[in-house]
Amino acid sequence: NVILLLLSDGLSFSQRYVSSKELQLLFPKKDFAALRVTLYRLRKNGQVESMVRNGISYARLTGQGITRLNGSFFPNISHTPWDRRWRIFIVHKGHKNMSVKLKGLGLGMLRSSIYLSPFPIRIPLAKDSFFVLETSDIGKLSDKEIAKKAWNLSSLESRYYAWIEKAERVKSWPDLASLASEYMLLIRDDPRLPKQLLPRDWPAKTAFQMFRKLVRKHLVV
């Protein structure tokens, strides 16, 4: 997944060609052999395609690669346009471990034992431990207030701004490399909610545009 992410272009997971030299800059020499094996396996599985130009090898994601990347970070969520309905999952008593699993699947927690998603979602768990209902109205809270509370968006927003502040001080690839793991964690923890549910001036787009710019500045040859 790390290789697939490096071949992508931010949260959009779009396609771009990346040279072998760029990828090698991301790994110590002792890992070059493993990198070649991984790229070979990804090409064989149809998730990466390659080309040679001026004696330099390039690789990029295929449609299958993008599908796998989305599935790795957001495996159960269907990111279709929001139909303005909430899917609410209420955990039955005696199934506390189910709450942990639902939260791990990317659902927001409205309160103890009550989780929700704005999208249709596949739950690969025992159906007798919770029940689901759909609604377009949840009490007196606005949709944005619900999202802010359920996904703790204030905390995620602060992390984005902290990352942006660090990124603004990056002067070389070693500095950027130290932020790579934080970048991946932000992607993993971002629920990618509909725009209608996000706070004004949500910093996710700015953060990923900055990451893309820094990668191109310090890596593109």
Residue pairs with C-beta under 8 A, 6 or more apart in sequence:
1 68
1 69
1 72
2 184
3 23
3 35
3 38
3 39
3 42
3 48
4 42
4 47
4 48
4 61
4 65
4 68
4 69
4 72
5 69
5 184
5 187
6 18
6 23
6 26
7 16
7 18
7 48
7 59
7 60
7 61
7 65
8 14
8 15
8 16
8 61
8 66
8 69
9 15
9 16
9 212
10 208
10 209
10 211
10 212
11 187
11 190
11 192
11 204
11 205
11 208
13 61
13 66
13 69
13 70
14 66
15 60
15 61
15 62
15 66
16 60
17 51
17 58
17 59
17 60
18 58
18 59
18 60
19 56
19 57
19 58
19 220
19 221
20 56
20 57
20 58
20 59
21 56
21 221
22 219
22 220
22 221
23 35
23 39
23 59
24 32
24 35
25 173
25 219
26 177
26 180
26 219
27 35
39 48
39 50
39 59
42 48
42 65
43 49
43 50
43 59
45 64
46 62
46 64
46 65
47 61
47 62
47 64
47 65
47 68
48 59
48 60
48 61
48 62
48 65
49 59
49 60
49 62
50 57
50 58
50 59
50 60
51 57
51 58
52 58
61 69
70 79
73 187
73 188
74 106
74 192
75 105
76 105
76 106
76 121
76 122
76 123
76 124
77 106
77 117
77 119
77 121
77 192
78 119
78 120
78 121
78 122
79 119
79 192
80 119
80 120
81 194
82 118
82 119
82 194
82 196
82 197
84 136
84 143
84 196
85 118
85 134
85 135
85 136
86 116
86 117
86 118
86 134
86 135
86 136
86 138
86 146
87 116
87 117
87 118
87 119
87 120
87 121
87 132
87 133
87 134
88 110
88 114
88 115
88 116
88 132
88 133
88 134
88 135
88 138
89 102
89 107
89 114
89 115
89 116
89 117
89 123
89 130
89 131
89 132
90 113
90 114
90 130
90 131
90 132
90 133
91 98
91 99
91 102
91 113
91 114
91 115
91 129
91 130
92 98
92 128
92 129
92 130
92 131
93 113
95 129
95 130
98 125
98 129
98 130
99 109
99 112
99 113
99 115
101 125
102 115
102 123
102 125
102 130
103 109
103 115
105 121
105 123
106 117
106 121
106 191
107 115
107 116
107 117
107 121
108 115
108 116
108 117
108 146
108 147
108 149
108 150
108 151
108 191
109 115
109 150
110 116
110 138
110 146
110 149
110 150
115 150
116 138
116 146
116 150
118 147
118 193
118 194
118 197
123 130
138 146
141 149
143 196
143 197
144 196
144 197
144 198
144 199
146 197
147 153
147 193
147 197
147 198
148 154
148 199
151 191
151 193
153 198
153 199
156 186
156 189
156 190
157 199
157 202
157 203
159 186
159 189
160 186
160 203
160 204
160 206
160 207
161 203
163 179
163 182
163 183
163 186
163 207
164 203
164 206
164 207
164 210
166 179
166 182
167 176
167 179
167 207
167 210
167 211
167 214
168 210
169 175
170 176
170 179
170 214
170 218
172 218
173 218
173 219
176 214
176 215
176 218
179 211
183 211
186 204
186 207
190 204
195 202
